Amino acid sequence: MAMQANEIEALIKAALPDAGIKIDDLAGDGDHYAATVVSEQFRGLSRVRQHQIVYAALRGRMGGELHALALTTSVPE
């Protein structure tokens, strides 16, 4: 079963309340998304750690309900 963009955003927002989040459905199938997440909580963390935080927020849905997520993370400018 595919996930909706608003579900992905809600899960990330629950873990990173200050985050600015942009979700794009890349294929129109609800399985392939790109997400841009900007959060002060990422400051000082490696890109790998930033991505781990976002993937953890998805609570195991990667590979199941959510097939692919191209992820871009950063801190606010």
N, CA, C and O atoms as a Tripos MOL2 file, in Angstrom:
@<TRIPOS>MOLECULE
protein
  308   307    77     0     0
PROTEIN
NO_CHARGES

@<TRIPOS>ATOM
      1 N           0.8430   -1.1850    0.0000 N.3       1 MET1
      2 CA          0.0000    0.0000    0.0000 C.3       1 MET1
      3 C           0.8880    1.2480    0.0000 C.2       1 MET1
      4 O           1.8400    1.3420    0.7750 O.2       1 MET1
      5 N           0.5730    2.1800   -0.8570 N.am      2 ALA2
      6 CA          1.3550    3.4000   -1.0030 C.3       2 ALA2
      7 C           1.0610    4.3840    0.1290 C.2       2 ALA2
      8 O           0.0180    4.3130    0.7800 O.2       2 ALA2
      9 N           2.0010    5.2980    0.3480 N.am      3 MET3
     10 CA          1.8260    6.3590    1.3410 C.3       3 MET3
     11 C           1.4900    7.6540    0.6280 C.2       3 MET3
     12 O           1.9060    7.8790   -0.5080 O.2       3 MET3
     13 N           0.7480    8.4850    1.2940 N.am      4 GLN4
     14 CA          0.4500    9.8240    0.7870 C.3       4 GLN4
     15 C           1.5290   10.7880    1.2750 C.2       4 GLN4
     16 O           2.1180   10.5840    2.3370 O.2       4 GLN4
     17 N           1.7800   11.8290    0.5020 N.am      5 ALA5
     18 CA          2.7970   12.8260    0.8530 C.3       5 ALA5
     19 C           2.5170   13.4420    2.2140 C.2       5 ALA5
     20 O           3.4460   13.6890    2.9820 O.2       5 ALA5
     21 N           1.2410   13.6960    2.5260 N.am      6 ASN6
     22 CA          0.9230   14.3210    3.8100 C.3       6 ASN6
     23 C           1.2310   13.3970    4.9870 C.2       6 ASN6
     24 O           1.5290   13.8750    6.0820 O.2       6 ASN6
     25 N           1.1620   12.0740    4.7750 N.am      7 GLU7
     26 CA          1.5340   11.1210    5.8260 C.3       7 GLU7
     27 C           3.0360   11.1880    6.0980 C.2       7 GLU7
     28 O           3.4680   11.1790    7.2510 O.2       7 GLU7
     29 N           3.8160   11.2540    5.0400 N.am      8 ILE8
     30 CA          5.2670   11.3540    5.1880 C.3       8 ILE8
     31 C           5.6090   12.6300    5.9240 C.2       8 ILE8
     32 O           6.4060   12.6190    6.8620 O.2       8 ILE8
     33 N           5.0070   13.7350    5.5000 N.am      9 GLU9
     34 CA          5.2690   15.0190    6.1430 C.3       9 GLU9
     35 C           4.8970   14.9880    7.6250 C.2       9 GLU9
     36 O           5.6490   15.4980    8.4570 O.2       9 GLU9
     37 N           3.7680   14.4070    7.9640 N.am     10 ALA10
     38 CA          3.3180   14.3480    9.3630 C.3      10 ALA10
     39 C           4.2870   13.5460   10.2300 C.2      10 ALA10
     40 O           4.5750   13.9410   11.3600 O.2      10 ALA10
     41 N           4.7900   12.4310    9.7140 N.am     11 LEU11
     42 CA          5.7430   11.6220   10.4800 C.3      11 LEU11
     43 C           7.0400   12.3780   10.7220 C.2      11 LEU11
     44 O           7.5860   12.3480   11.8250 O.2      11 LEU11
     45 N           7.5310   13.0530    9.6920 N.am     12 ILE12
     46 CA          8.7720   13.8210    9.8450 C.3      12 ILE12
     47 C           8.5460   14.9900   10.7980 C.2      12 ILE12
     48 O           9.3890   15.2680   11.6510 O.2      12 ILE12
     49 N           7.4150   15.6730   10.6580 N.am     13 LYS13
     50 CA          7.1040   16.8240   11.5070 C.3      13 LYS13
     51 C           6.9780   16.4150   12.9730 C.2      13 LYS13
     52 O           7.3320   17.1890   13.8620 O.2      13 LYS13
     53 N           6.4770   15.2080   13.2350 N.am     14 ALA14
     54 CA          6.3530   14.7260   14.6090 C.3      14 ALA14
     55 C           7.7270   14.5710   15.2560 C.2      14 ALA14
     56 O           7.8870   14.8280   16.4500 O.2      14 ALA14
     57 N           8.7150   14.1520   14.4710 N.am     15 ALA15
     58 CA         10.0650   13.9640   14.9950 C.3      15 ALA15
     59 C          10.8780   15.2530   14.9910 C.2      15 ALA15
     60 O          11.7480   15.4520   15.8390 O.2      15 ALA15
     61 N          10.5870   16.1270   14.0260 N.am     16 LEU16
     62 CA         11.3270   17.3810   13.8680 C.3      16 LEU16
     63 C          10.3290   18.5320   13.7540 C.2      16 LEU16
     64 O          10.0800   19.0270   12.6540 O.2      16 LEU16
     65 N           9.7500   18.9650   14.8860 N.am     17 PRO17
     66 CA          8.6730   19.9580   14.8430 C.3      17 PRO17
     67 C           9.0500   21.2780   14.1800 C.2      17 PRO17
     68 O           8.1830   21.9710   13.6470 O.2      17 PRO17
     69 N          10.3310   21.6330   14.2050 N.am     18 ASP18
     70 CA         10.7530   22.9140   13.6200 C.3      18 ASP18
     71 C          11.0280   22.8270   12.1180 C.2      18 ASP18
     72 O          11.3290   23.8390   11.4850 O.2      18 ASP18
     73 N          10.9280   21.6480   11.5540 N.am     19 ALA19
     74 CA         11.3720   21.4140   10.1780 C.3      19 ALA19
     75 C          10.4800   22.0750    9.1320 C.2      19 ALA19
     76 O           9.2550   22.1230    9.2470 O.2      19 ALA19
     77 N          11.1570   22.5790    8.1100 N.am     20 GLY20
     78 CA         10.4890   22.9540    6.8760 C.3      20 GLY20
     79 C          10.5750   21.7370    5.9730 C.2      20 GLY20
     80 O          11.6630   21.2010    5.7640 O.2      20 GLY20
     81 N           9.4580   21.2920    5.4380 N.am     21 ILE21
     82 CA          9.4260   20.0350    4.6930 C.3      21 ILE21
     83 C           8.7380   20.2570    3.3540 C.2      21 ILE21
     84 O           7.6740   20.8710    3.2790 O.2      21 ILE21
     85 N           9.3630   19.7470    2.3040 N.am     22 LYS22
     86 CA          8.7650   19.7700    0.9690 C.3      22 LYS22
     87 C           8.8100   18.3510    0.4290 C.2      22 LYS22
     88 O           9.8800   17.7450    0.3570 O.2      22 LYS22
     89 N           7.6660   17.8210    0.0530 N.am     23 ILE23
     90 CA          7.5630   16.4550   -0.4650 C.3      23 ILE23
     91 C           7.0730   16.5130   -1.9150 C.2      23 ILE23
     92 O           6.0760   17.1720   -2.2080 O.2      23 ILE23
     93 N           7.7690   15.8300   -2.8120 N.am     24 ASP24
     94 CA          7.3560   15.7290   -4.2070 C.3      24 ASP24
     95 C           7.1570   14.2610   -4.5630 C.2      24 ASP24
     96 O           8.0150   13.4260   -4.2760 O.2      24 ASP24
     97 N           6.0240   13.9470   -5.1910 N.am     25 ASP25
     98 CA          5.7530   12.5950   -5.6920 C.3      25 ASP25
     99 C           6.4110   12.5010   -7.0650 C.2      25 ASP25
    100 O           5.9350   13.1120   -8.0220 O.2      25 ASP25
    101 N           7.4900   11.7480   -7.1690 N.am     26 LEU26
    102 CA          8.2980   11.7160   -8.3800 C.3      26 LEU26
    103 C           7.6550   10.9600   -9.5310 C.2      26 LEU26
    104 O           7.8640   11.3130  -10.6910 O.2      26 LEU26
    105 N           6.8890    9.9420   -9.2370 N.am     27 ALA27
    106 CA          6.3310    9.0960  -10.2900 C.3      27 ALA27
    107 C           4.8050    9.1160  -10.3370 C.2      27 ALA27
    108 O           4.2030    8.5060  -11.2210 O.2      27 ALA27
    109 N           4.1870    9.8080   -9.4010 N.am     28 GLY28
    110 CA          2.7320    9.8470   -9.3580 C.3      28 GLY28
    111 C           2.0970    8.5600   -8.8740 C.2      28 GLY28
    112 O           0.8950    8.3490   -9.0380 O.2      28 GLY28
    113 N           2.9150    7.6950   -8.2710 N.am     29 ASP29
    114 CA          2.4140    6.3880   -7.8390 C.3      29 ASP29
    115 C           2.3300    6.2230   -6.3260 C.2      29 ASP29
    116 O           1.9230    5.1670   -5.8410 O.2      29 ASP29
    117 N           2.7090    7.2540   -5.5760 N.am     30 GLY30
    118 CA          2.6680    7.1620   -4.1260 C.3      30 GLY30
    119 C           3.7510    6.2770   -3.5350 C.2      30 GLY30
    120 O           3.7090    5.9580   -2.3470 O.2      30 GLY30
    121 N           4.7150    5.8780   -4.3440 N.am     31 ASP31
    122 CA          5.8040    5.0130   -3.8940 C.3      31 ASP31
    123 C           7.1820    5.6540   -4.0150 C.2      31 ASP31
    124 O           8.1260    5.2280   -3.3500 O.2      31 ASP31
    125 N           7.2980    6.6610   -4.8490 N.am     32 HIS32
    126 CA          8.6010    7.2720   -5.1410 C.3      32 HIS32
    127 C           8.5130    8.7790   -4.8820 C.2      32 HIS32
    128 O           7.8810    9.5260   -5.6280 O.2      32 HIS32
    129 N           9.1660    9.1910   -3.8040 N.am     33 TYR33
    130 CA          9.1030   10.5870   -3.3840 C.3      33 TYR33
    131 C          10.4980   11.1950   -3.2800 C.2      33 TYR33
    132 O          11.5020   10.4940   -3.1560 O.2      33 TYR33
    133 N          10.5190   12.5190   -3.3330 N.am     34 ALA34
    134 CA         11.7050   13.2950   -2.9710 C.3      34 ALA34
    135 C          11.2820   14.1910   -1.8110 C.2      34 ALA34
    136 O          10.2110   14.7960   -1.8470 O.2      34 ALA34
    137 N          12.1120   14.2720   -0.8000 N.am     35 ALA35
    138 CA         11.8080   15.1130    0.3610 C.3      35 ALA35
    139 C          12.9850   16.0350    0.6370 C.2      35 ALA35
    140 O          14.1440   15.6180    0.6170 O.2      35 ALA35
    141 N          12.6670   17.2820    0.8910 N.am     36 THR36
    142 CA         13.6530   18.2450    1.3570 C.3      36 THR36
    143 C          13.2500   18.6140    2.7720 C.2      36 THR36
    144 O          12.1250   19.0510    3.0140 O.2      36 THR36
    145 N          14.1760   18.4340    3.7050 N.am     37 VAL37
    146 CA         13.8980   18.6880    5.1240 C.3      37 VAL37
    147 C          14.9540   19.6460    5.6510 C.2      37 VAL37
    148 O          16.1500   19.3600    5.5880 O.2      37 VAL37
    149 N          14.5060   20.7900    6.1740 N.am     38 VAL38
    150 CA         15.3990   21.8030    6.7260 C.3      38 VAL38
    151 C          15.0720   21.9480    8.2050 C.2      38 VAL38
    152 O          13.9430   22.2750    8.5710 O.2      38 VAL38
    153 N          16.0710   21.7020    9.0570 N.am     39 SER39
    154 CA         15.8230   21.7520   10.4950 C.3      39 SER39
    155 C          17.0600   22.2290   11.2400 C.2      39 SER39
    156 O          18.1820   21.8460   10.9070 O.2      39 SER39
    157 N          16.8540   23.0520   12.2320 N.am     40 GLU40
    158 CA         17.9440   23.5030   13.0970 C.3      40 GLU40
    159 C          18.5390   22.3180   13.8580 C.2      40 GLU40
    160 O          19.7090   22.3530   14.2410 O.2      40 GLU40
    161 N          17.7540   21.2880   14.0750 N.am     41 GLN41
    162 CA         18.2340   20.1130   14.8060 C.3      41 GLN41
    163 C          19.3390   19.3680   14.0490 C.2      41 GLN41
    164 O          20.0320   18.5320   14.6290 O.2      41 GLN41
    165 N          19.5030   19.6650   12.7760 N.am     42 PHE42
    166 CA         20.5640   19.0390   11.9860 C.3      42 PHE42
    167 C          21.9190   19.7300   12.1610 C.2      42 PHE42
    168 O          22.9480   19.1840   11.7610 O.2      42 PHE42
    169 N          21.9250   20.9110   12.7470 N.am     43 ARG43
    170 CA         23.1650   21.6870   12.8490 C.3      43 ARG43
    171 C          24.2470   20.8900   13.5780 C.2      43 ARG43
    172 O          24.0280   20.3680   14.6700 O.2      43 ARG43
    173 N          25.4100   20.8110   12.9510 N.am     44 GLY44
    174 CA         26.5550   20.1190   13.5350 C.3      44 GLY44
    175 C          26.5630   18.6160   13.2940 C.2      44 GLY44
    176 O          27.5120   17.9320   13.6780 O.2      44 GLY44
    177 N          25.5180   18.0970   12.6640 N.am     45 LEU45
    178 CA         25.4420   16.6550   12.4020 C.3      45 LEU45
    179 C          25.9010   16.3540   10.9750 C.2      45 LEU45
    180 O          25.7430   17.1700   10.0670 O.2      45 LEU45
    181 N          26.4650   15.1760   10.8050 N.am     46 SER46
    182 CA         26.8540   14.7610    9.4570 C.3      46 SER46
    183 C          25.5990   14.5390    8.6090 C.2      46 SER46
    184 O          24.5040   14.3420    9.1370 O.2      46 SER46
    185 N          25.7750   14.5730    7.3070 N.am     47 ARG47
    186 CA         24.6470   14.3310    6.3980 C.3      47 ARG47
    187 C          24.0610   12.9380    6.6460 C.2      47 ARG47
    188 O          22.8450   12.7540    6.6000 O.2      47 ARG47
    189 N          24.9280   11.9680    6.9060 N.am     48 VAL48
    190 CA         24.4530   10.6090    7.1870 C.3      48 VAL48
    191 C          23.5610   10.6050    8.4210 C.2      48 VAL48
    192 O          22.4930    9.9920    8.4080 O.2      48 VAL48
    193 N          23.9800   11.2730    9.4780 N.am     49 ARG49
    194 CA         23.1880   11.3150   10.7160 C.3      49 ARG49
    195 C          21.8590   12.0390   10.4830 C.2      49 ARG49
    196 O          20.8260   11.6270   11.0120 O.2      49 ARG49
    197 N          21.8850   13.1080    9.6990 N.am     50 GLN50
    198 CA         20.6520   13.8320    9.3730 C.3      50 GLN50
    199 C          19.6530   12.8930    8.6960 C.2      50 GLN50
    200 O          18.4730   12.8640    9.0440 O.2      50 GLN50
    201 N          20.1450   12.1360    7.7320 N.am     51 HIS51
    202 CA         19.2820   11.2010    7.0010 C.3      51 HIS51
    203 C          18.7750   10.0970    7.9200 C.2      51 HIS51
    204 O          17.6250    9.6730    7.8020 O.2      51 HIS51
    205 N          19.6150    9.6320    8.8300 N.am     52 GLN52
    206 CA         19.1860    8.6010    9.7740 C.3      52 GLN52
    207 C          18.0290    9.0930   10.6330 C.2      52 GLN52
    208 O          17.1020    8.3380   10.9280 O.2      52 GLN52
    209 N          18.0830   10.3490   11.0310 N.am     53 ILE53
    210 CA         17.0100   10.9320   11.8470 C.3      53 ILE53
    211 C          15.6970   10.9420   11.0700 C.2      53 ILE53
    212 O          14.6470   10.6000   11.6140 O.2      53 ILE53
    213 N          15.7570   11.3350    9.8010 N.am     54 VAL54
    214 CA         14.5460   11.3720    8.9840 C.3      54 VAL54
    215 C          14.0120    9.9570    8.7550 C.2      54 VAL54
    216 O          12.8110    9.7190    8.8850 O.2      54 VAL54
    217 N          14.8920    9.0260    8.4170 N.am     55 TYR55
    218 CA         14.4410    7.6450    8.1950 C.3      55 TYR55
    219 C          13.8460    7.0460    9.4620 C.2      55 TYR55
    220 O          12.8700    6.2990    9.3910 O.2      55 TYR55
    221 N          14.4200    7.3620   10.6210 N.am     56 ALA56
    222 CA         13.8640    6.8730   11.8910 C.3      56 ALA56
    223 C          12.4640    7.4450   12.1160 C.2      56 ALA56
    224 O          11.5970    6.7700   12.6720 O.2      56 ALA56
    225 N          12.2490    8.6790   11.6890 N.am     57 ALA57
    226 CA         10.9370    9.3090   11.8460 C.3      57 ALA57
    227 C           9.8680    8.5840   11.0300 C.2      57 ALA57
    228 O           8.6830    8.6580   11.3570 O.2      57 ALA57
    229 N          10.2760    7.8910    9.9810 N.am     58 LEU58
    230 CA          9.3210    7.1760    9.1240 C.3      58 LEU58
    231 C           8.9070    5.8350    9.7120 C.2      58 LEU58
    232 O           8.0810    5.1280    9.1350 O.2      58 LEU58
    233 N           9.4710    5.4900   10.8450 N.am     59 ARG59
    234 CA          9.0570    4.3360   11.6610 C.3      59 ARG59
    235 C           8.9390    3.0320   10.8770 C.2      59 ARG59
    236 O           7.9170    2.3480   10.9420 O.2      59 ARG59
    237 N           9.9810    2.7000   10.1450 N.am     60 GLY60
    238 CA         10.0350    1.4110    9.4780 C.3      60 GLY60
    239 C           9.2160    1.2940    8.2040 C.2      60 GLY60
    240 O           9.0650    0.1920    7.6760 O.2      60 GLY60
    241 N           8.6890    2.3860    7.7010 N.am     61 ARG61
    242 CA          7.8570    2.3150    6.4950 C.3      61 ARG61
    243 C           8.6790    2.2710    5.2010 C.2      61 ARG61
    244 O           8.1550    1.9160    4.1450 O.2      61 ARG61
    245 N           9.9680    2.6310    5.2820 N.am     62 MET62
    246 CA         10.8280    2.5510    4.0950 C.3      62 MET62
    247 C          10.9440    1.0980    3.6680 C.2      62 MET62
    248 O          11.1540    0.2110    4.4960 O.2      62 MET62
    249 N          10.8060    0.8630    2.3750 N.am     63 GLY63
    250 CA         10.9100   -0.4890    1.8480 C.3      63 GLY63
    251 C           9.5930   -1.2440    1.8690 C.2      63 GLY63
    252 O           9.4690   -2.2970    1.2440 O.2      63 GLY63
    253 N           8.6150   -0.7170    2.5760 N.am     64 GLY64
    254 CA          7.2990   -1.3410    2.6190 C.3      64 GLY64
    255 C           6.2790   -0.4290    1.9760 C.2      64 GLY64
    256 O           6.0940   -0.4390    0.7590 O.2      64 GLY64
    257 N           5.6150    0.3660    2.8120 N.am     65 GLU65
    258 CA          4.6310    1.3190    2.3070 C.3      65 GLU65
    259 C           5.2800    2.3750    1.4230 C.2      65 GLU65
    260 O           4.6630    2.8750    0.4820 O.2      65 GLU65
    261 N           6.5160    2.7080    1.7300 N.am     66 LEU66
    262 CA          7.2500    3.7310    0.9990 C.3      66 LEU66
    263 C           8.4480    3.0760    0.3280 C.2      66 LEU66
    264 O           9.4040    2.6770    0.9920 O.2      66 LEU66
    265 N           8.3870    2.9720   -0.9790 N.am     67 HIS67
    266 CA          9.4160    2.2450   -1.7210 C.3      67 HIS67
    267 C          10.7140    3.0400   -1.8610 C.2      67 HIS67
    268 O          11.7980    2.4920   -1.6580 O.2      67 HIS67
    269 N          10.6170    4.3180   -2.2020 N.am     68 ALA68
    270 CA         11.8280    5.1080   -2.4550 C.3      68 ALA68
    271 C          11.6330    6.5420   -1.9900 C.2      68 ALA68
    272 O          10.5790    7.1430   -2.1950 O.2      68 ALA68
    273 N          12.6780    7.0810   -1.3560 N.am     69 LEU69
    274 CA         12.6570    8.4710   -0.8960 C.3      69 LEU69
    275 C          14.0250    9.0850   -1.1630 C.2      69 LEU69
    276 O          15.0120    8.7330   -0.5180 O.2      69 LEU69
    277 N          14.0720   10.0040   -2.1170 N.am     70 ALA70
    278 CA         15.2930   10.7730   -2.3710 C.3      70 ALA70
    279 C          15.2810   11.9040   -1.3440 C.2      70 ALA70
    280 O          14.3460   12.7030   -1.3040 O.2      70 ALA70
    281 N          16.3110   11.9670   -0.5230 N.am     71 LEU71
    282 CA         16.3070   12.8460    0.6310 C.3      71 LEU71
    283 C          17.3910   13.9040    0.5340 C.2      71 LEU71
    284 O          18.5510   13.6050    0.2510 O.2      71 LEU71
    285 N          16.9890   15.1550    0.7750 N.am     72 THR72
    286 CA         17.9110   16.2790    0.8810 C.3      72 THR72
    287 C          17.6720   16.9050    2.2390 C.2      72 THR72
    288 O          16.5380   17.2510    2.5690 O.2      72 THR72
    289 N          18.7320   17.0570    3.0410 N.am     73 THR73
    290 CA         18.5980   17.6710    4.3530 C.3      73 THR73
    291 C          19.5630   18.8380    4.4690 C.2      73 THR73
    292 O          20.6130   18.8610    3.8270 O.2      73 THR73
    293 N          19.1890   19.8150    5.3050 N.am     74 SER74
    294 CA         20.0630   20.9530    5.5530 C.3      74 SER74
    295 C          19.5960   21.6990    6.7930 C.2      74 SER74
    296 O          18.5410   21.4110    7.3570 O.2      74 SER74
    297 N          20.4100   22.6650    7.2020 N.am     75 VAL75
    298 CA         20.0610   23.5400    8.3070 C.3      75 VAL75
    299 C          19.5770   24.8630    7.7160 C.2      75 VAL75
    300 O          19.9220   25.1990    6.5840 O.2      75 VAL75
    301 N          18.7730   25.6200    8.4820 N.am     76 PRO76
    302 CA         18.3100   26.9120    7.9720 C.3      76 PRO76
    303 C          19.4940   27.8590    7.7520 C.2      76 PRO76
    304 O          20.4910   27.8160    8.4720 O.2      76 PRO76
    305 N          19.3530   28.7020    6.7480 N.am     77 GLU77
    306 CA         20.4210   29.6890    6.4830 C.3      77 GLU77
    307 C          20.2580   30.9000    7.3300 C.2      77 GLU77
    308 O          21.0610   31.8280    7.2400 O.2      77 GLU77
@<TRIPOS>BOND
     1     1     2 1
     2     2     3 1
     3     3     4 2
     4     3     5 am
     5     5     6 1
     6     6     7 1
     7     7     8 2
     8     7     9 am
     9     9    10 1
    10    10    11 1
    11    11    12 2
    12    11    13 am
    13    13    14 1
    14    14    15 1
    15    15    16 2
    16    15    17 am
    17    17    18 1
    18    18    19 1
    19    19    20 2
    20    19    21 am
    21    21    22 1
    22    22    23 1
    23    23    24 2
    24    23    25 am
    25    25    26 1
    26    26    27 1
    27    27    28 2
    28    27    29 am
    29    29    30 1
    30    30    31 1
    31    31    32 2
    32    31    33 am
    33    33    34 1
    34    34    35 1
    35    35    36 2
    36    35    37 am
    37    37    38 1
    38    38    39 1
    39    39    40 2
    40    39    41 am
    41    41    42 1
    42    42    43 1
    43    43    44 2
    44    43    45 am
    45    45    46 1
    46    46    47 1
    47    47    48 2
    48    47    49 am
    49    49    50 1
    50    50    51 1
    51    51    52 2
    52    51    53 am
    53    53    54 1
    54    54    55 1
    55    55    56 2
    56    55    57 am
    57    57    58 1
    58    58    59 1
    59    59    60 2
    60    59    61 am
    61    61    62 1
    62    62    63 1
    63    63    64 2
    64    63    65 am
    65    65    66 1
    66    66    67 1
    67    67    68 2
    68    67    69 am
    69    69    70 1
    70    70    71 1
    71    71    72 2
    72    71    73 am
    73    73    74 1
    74    74    75 1
    75    75    76 2
    76    75    77 am
    77    77    78 1
    78    78    79 1
    79    79    80 2
    80    79    81 am
    81    81    82 1
    82    82    83 1
    83    83    84 2
    84    83    85 am
    85    85    86 1
    86    86    87 1
    87    87    88 2
    88    87    89 am
    89    89    90 1
    90    90    91 1
    91    91    92 2
    92    91    93 am
    93    93    94 1
    94    94    95 1
    95    95    96 2
    96    95    97 am
    97    97    98 1
    98    98    99 1
    99    99   100 2
   100    99   101 am
   101   101   102 1
   102   102   103 1
   103   103   104 2
   104   103   105 am
   105   105   106 1
   106   106   107 1
   107   107   108 2
   108   107   109 am
   109   109   110 1
   110   110   111 1
   111   111   112 2
   112   111   113 am
   113   113   114 1
   114   114   115 1
   115   115   116 2
   116   115   117 am
   117   117   118 1
   118   118   119 1
   119   119   120 2
   120   119   121 am
   121   121   122 1
   122   122   123 1
   123   123   124 2
   124   123   125 am
   125   125   126 1
   126   126   127 1
   127   127   128 2
   128   127   129 am
   129   129   130 1
   130   130   131 1
   131   131   132 2
   132   131   133 am
   133   133   134 1
   134   134   135 1
   135   135   136 2
   136   135   137 am
   137   137   138 1
   138   138   139 1
   139   139   140 2
   140   139   141 am
   141   141   142 1
   142   142   143 1
   143   143   144 2
   144   143   145 am
   145   145   146 1
   146   146   147 1
   147   147   148 2
   148   147   149 am
   149   149   150 1
   150   150   151 1
   151   151   152 2
   152   151   153 am
   153   153   154 1
   154   154   155 1
   155   155   156 2
   156   155   157 am
   157   157   158 1
   158   158   159 1
   159   159   160 2
   160   159   161 am
   161   161   162 1
   162   162   163 1
   163   163   164 2
   164   163   165 am
   165   165   166 1
   166   166   167 1
   167   167   168 2
   168   167   169 am
   169   169   170 1
   170   170   171 1
   171   171   172 2
   172   171   173 am
   173   173   174 1
   174   174   175 1
   175   175   176 2
   176   175   177 am
   177   177   178 1
   178   178   179 1
   179   179   180 2
   180   179   181 am
   181   181   182 1
   182   182   183 1
   183   183   184 2
   184   183   185 am
   185   185   186 1
   186   186   187 1
   187   187   188 2
   188   187   189 am
   189   189   190 1
   190   190   191 1
   191   191   192 2
   192   191   193 am
   193   193   194 1
   194   194   195 1
   195   195   196 2
   196   195   197 am
   197   197   198 1
   198   198   199 1
   199   199   200 2
   200   199   201 am
   201   201   202 1
   202   202   203 1
   203   203   204 2
   204   203   205 am
   205   205   206 1
   206   206   207 1
   207   207   208 2
   208   207   209 am
   209   209   210 1
   210   210   211 1
   211   211   212 2
   212   211   213 am
   213   213   214 1
   214   214   215 1
   215   215   216 2
   216   215   217 am
   217   217   218 1
   218   218   219 1
   219   219   220 2
   220   219   221 am
   221   221   222 1
   222   222   223 1
   223   223   224 2
   224   223   225 am
   225   225   226 1
   226   226   227 1
   227   227   228 2
   228   227   229 am
   229   229   230 1
   230   230   231 1
   231   231   232 2
   232   231   233 am
   233   233   234 1
   234   234   235 1
   235   235   236 2
   236   235   237 am
   237   237   238 1
   238   238   239 1
   239   239   240 2
   240   239   241 am
   241   241   242 1
   242   242   243 1
   243   243   244 2
   244   243   245 am
   245   245   246 1
   246   246   247 1
   247   247   248 2
   248   247   249 am
   249   249   250 1
   250   250   251 1
   251   251   252 2
   252   251   253 am
   253   253   254 1
   254   254   255 1
   255   255   256 2
   256   255   257 am
   257   257   258 1
   258   258   259 1
   259   259   260 2
   260   259   261 am
   261   261   262 1
   262   262   263 1
   263   263   264 2
   264   263   265 am
   265   265   266 1
   266   266   267 1
   267   267   268 2
   268   267   269 am
   269   269   270 1
   270   270   271 1
   271   271   272 2
   272   271   273 am
   273   273   274 1
   274   274   275 1
   275   275   276 2
   276   275   277 am
   277   277   278 1
   278   278   279 1
   279   279   280 2
   280   279   281 am
   281   281   282 1
   282   282   283 1
   283   283   284 2
   284   283   285 am
   285   285   286 1
   286   286   287 1
   287   287   288 2
   288   287   289 am
   289   289   290 1
   290   290   291 1
   291   291   292 2
   292   291   293 am
   293   293   294 1
   294   294   295 1
   295   295   296 2
   296   295   297 am
   297   297   298 1
   298   298   299 1
   299   299   300 2
   300   299   301 am
   301   301   302 1
   302   302   303 1
   303   303   304 2
   304   303   305 am
   305   305   306 1
   306   306   307 1
   307   307   308 2
@<TRIPOS>SUBSTRUCTURE
     1 MET1         2 RESIDUE 1 A MET
     2 ALA2         6 RESIDUE 1 A ALA
     3 MET3        10 RESIDUE 1 A MET
     4 GLN4        14 RESIDUE 1 A GLN
     5 ALA5        18 RESIDUE 1 A ALA
     6 ASN6        22 RESIDUE 1 A ASN
     7 GLU7        26 RESIDUE 1 A GLU
     8 ILE8        30 RESIDUE 1 A ILE
     9 GLU9        34 RESIDUE 1 A GLU
    10 ALA10       38 RESIDUE 1 A ALA
    11 LEU11       42 RESIDUE 1 A LEU
    12 ILE12       46 RESIDUE 1 A ILE
    13 LYS13       50 RESIDUE 1 A LYS
    14 ALA14       54 RESIDUE 1 A ALA
    15 ALA15       58 RESIDUE 1 A ALA
    16 LEU16       62 RESIDUE 1 A LEU
    17 PRO17       66 RESIDUE 1 A PRO
    18 ASP18       70 RESIDUE 1 A ASP
    19 ALA19       74 RESIDUE 1 A ALA
    20 GLY20       78 RESIDUE 1 A GLY
    21 ILE21       82 RESIDUE 1 A ILE
    22 LYS22       86 RESIDUE 1 A LYS
    23 ILE23       90 RESIDUE 1 A ILE
    24 ASP24       94 RESIDUE 1 A ASP
    25 ASP25       98 RESIDUE 1 A ASP
    26 LEU26      102 RESIDUE 1 A LEU
    27 ALA27      106 RESIDUE 1 A ALA
    28 GLY28      110 RESIDUE 1 A GLY
    29 ASP29      114 RESIDUE 1 A ASP
    30 GLY30      118 RESIDUE 1 A GLY
    31 ASP31      122 RESIDUE 1 A ASP
    32 HIS32      126 RESIDUE 1 A HIS
    33 TYR33      130 RESIDUE 1 A TYR
    34 ALA34      134 RESIDUE 1 A ALA
    35 ALA35      138 RESIDUE 1 A ALA
    36 THR36      142 RESIDUE 1 A THR
    37 VAL37      146 RESIDUE 1 A VAL
    38 VAL38      150 RESIDUE 1 A VAL
    39 SER39      154 RESIDUE 1 A SER
    40 GLU40      158 RESIDUE 1 A GLU
    41 GLN41      162 RESIDUE 1 A GLN
    42 PHE42      166 RESIDUE 1 A PHE
    43 ARG43      170 RESIDUE 1 A ARG
    44 GLY44      174 RESIDUE 1 A GLY
    45 LEU45      178 RESIDUE 1 A LEU
    46 SER46      182 RESIDUE 1 A SER
    47 ARG47      186 RESIDUE 1 A ARG
    48 VAL48      190 RESIDUE 1 A VAL
    49 ARG49      194 RESIDUE 1 A ARG
    50 GLN50      198 RESIDUE 1 A GLN
    51 HIS51      202 RESIDUE 1 A HIS
    52 GLN52      206 RESIDUE 1 A GLN
    53 ILE53      210 RESIDUE 1 A ILE
    54 VAL54      214 RESIDUE 1 A VAL
    55 TYR55      218 RESIDUE 1 A TYR
    56 ALA56      222 RESIDUE 1 A ALA
    57 ALA57      226 RESIDUE 1 A ALA
    58 LEU58      230 RESIDUE 1 A LEU
    59 ARG59      234 RESIDUE 1 A ARG
    60 GLY60      238 RESIDUE 1 A GLY
    61 ARG61      242 RESIDUE 1 A ARG
    62 MET62      246 RESIDUE 1 A MET
    63 GLY63      250 RESIDUE 1 A GLY
    64 GLY64      254 RESIDUE 1 A GLY
    65 GLU65      258 RESIDUE 1 A GLU
    66 LEU66      262 RESIDUE 1 A LEU
    67 HIS67      266 RESIDUE 1 A HIS
    68 ALA68      270 RESIDUE 1 A ALA
    69 LEU69      274 RESIDUE 1 A LEU
    70 ALA70      278 RESIDUE 1 A ALA
    71 LEU71      282 RESIDUE 1 A LEU
    72 THR72      286 RESIDUE 1 A THR
    73 THR73      290 RESIDUE 1 A THR
    74 SER74      294 RESIDUE 1 A SER
    75 VAL75      298 RESIDUE 1 A VAL
    76 PRO76      302 RESIDUE 1 A PRO
    77 GLU77      306 RESIDUE 1 A GLU
